[in-house]
């Protein structure tokens, strides 16, 4: 049976120090989370849903704090903002979120990326439409008489 190697006190202090430094660096690496005023969300039409059981509370605590996140359920798009300290979330639809973005354009960095993604998808969509039109115009595209057995 192998014994667990004992750590020298200096080595143990060094490991604990490295762990503590990495913890503080990791916790501060994200910077300060932007604060969202809950009263403002309510004025814009967001609804409050309170977690009523342990599963819901753990889900709310698992959401990243300080940001409004998109979510889709049953084909409908929602935007949620968690408040883990009160065990609740603020839920709004696209209209409420657009009203929030108009009031806070500085938080629209994600909107710039979303616009770039939308432009890329439109470009791909137009390329696919032109390829489909080309393929439909020639029913024998890529097929030779040899492929047909002649």
N, C-alpha and C positions, 0 to 999 in steps of 0.2 A: 504494500500500500504506500502510495506516495504522499509525502507530507507537503502541505502548502508552504511555499517559501515565505519566510518572514521578511517584512519590509523594514529597512533601516529607517529610523525616525526622520533623518534628513531627506531620504528618498520619498517618504510618505508626505512630508511637508511640501516637497517640490511638486509631487503629483497633485496634491490638493490645491496648491497655488495655481498650477496650470489649468486645472479644472475651473477654479473660480474666475480666472482671467477669461477663459473661453466662454464661460457663462455670461459674464458682463459684456463681452464684445458681441456675442450673439444676440443678447437681449437689446442692446443699443444699436445694432447694425441697421435695423429697419427705420430708425429715426422715430420722431414723434408721429403718432397716428393723427391724421387730421380729425378734428372734432366736428361732429355733425350735431346740430341743435335739434333735439327731439321735438320740441315745441314747433319748430319750423316745419318738420316733417308732418306733424299732425295738421298744421294749417294748410299744407299743400294737398292734403287728402290721404296721406298714408294711414293705414289702420294698425292698431296695436293687437298683437296676438300674444297672450301670456302662456308660457309653458305650464302644463297642468300635471305632468308626470316626469319621472326620472329620465326616461328616454328623450323626451323633448328638451329637458333642461340640459342634458349632456350634449345634445345636438346644437343648442344655442351657444353653449360654452365653446364648442369646437369651431364655430365660425370665426373668421378673422375679424378682430374688432376695428372699428373706426372707418369702415368702408361700406358703401352700398353695393350689393352684389346682385347680378341677374340670376334668375332661376326660372325654370320652366316646369310646369305641372299640368297634366291633362291638356296639353297643347296650348296653354295660355302662358304668357310671359309675365313674371312678377319681378319686383326689385325689393330686396330685403336688407334691413339694417339691424344687426343684433345689438341688444343691450343685455349682456350676460349678467351684470350686477342685479338687474331687476327681473331676470329670467323671462325676457320678452323680446319680440322682434317687431319691427315696423315693416308693414307690407304695403307696397303700392304698385300700380300698374304702369304701363308705358307713359300715360299722360302725366301722372304724378311725378315720375322720374324726369320727364322732359322739363316740367316746371322747375324741379330742383336744379337741373343742369343749367337752365337759363338764369337762375339766381346765382349760381356758383360756377361760372365758366372756368375758374382756376382749377376745379376738380375734374375738368374735362380731358385730362391727358389720356385716359382710357378711351374717350370718345375719338381722339385723333387716331389711335391705333385701330379702333373699330371702323372708322371711315377708310383707312388704308386697306383694311381687310375687305370691306365692302367693294372698294374700287378693284381690288385684285379679283374678287369673285365675279364681278361684272365683266372684267376683261376675259376671264376664263370662260364665262357663259357665252359671250359673243363669239369666241373662238370655237367653242363646241357647236354653236348654232351654224356657223359657216361650214364646219366640217360635216355636220349632219346634212345640210343642204347639198353639199357636194356629193356625198355618198348616195343620197336619194336621187340625184339627177342621173347617175350612172348605175343601173341595176346590176351590171356585170363587173363592178369595180373589183379589180384584182383577180378576176376569174378568166382563165384562158380556155380555148377549145380543148386543150389537153386535160384540163381539170374536169371537163364535162364528159370525158371518155371518147372524144372524136378522134 
